[in-house]
Amino acid sequence: MQTISKKLASYLMAVILTMSSLGLPMTANAASYGYMAESTEPTGGEMMAEILMRPFMLVGTVLTTATFIIMSPFSALGGNFGESFDKLVKEPAAYTFTRPLGEL
């Protein structure tokens, strides 16, 4: 019984070491080497992705607004009504409606 647990422990350690060494190349990304420098103009692909994501952002804005409406009595009691309005209504709405296409 003890030999089985030693074998299991050694296999488990081998798997953990193998999996942790596979993640090492992911720590070095292209941006750290200046390969993909920040550009000022968004690409067409970024704009298309943005158009596809805007409906999901609209749903998120509606959900956070509903959360604000439900939680507003508690925010008023806590004295942070304005801060909760900014975080739950104003910022998601600005992110959804006033941000230019392709700008994340």
Secondary structure, DSSP 4 states (H G I P E B T S, - for coil): -HHHHHHHHHHHHHHHHHHHHHTGGGGS-GGGGTSS---SSPPHHHHHHHHHHHHHHHHHHHHHHHHHHHHHHHHHHHT-HHHHHIIIIIHHHHHHHTSPTT--
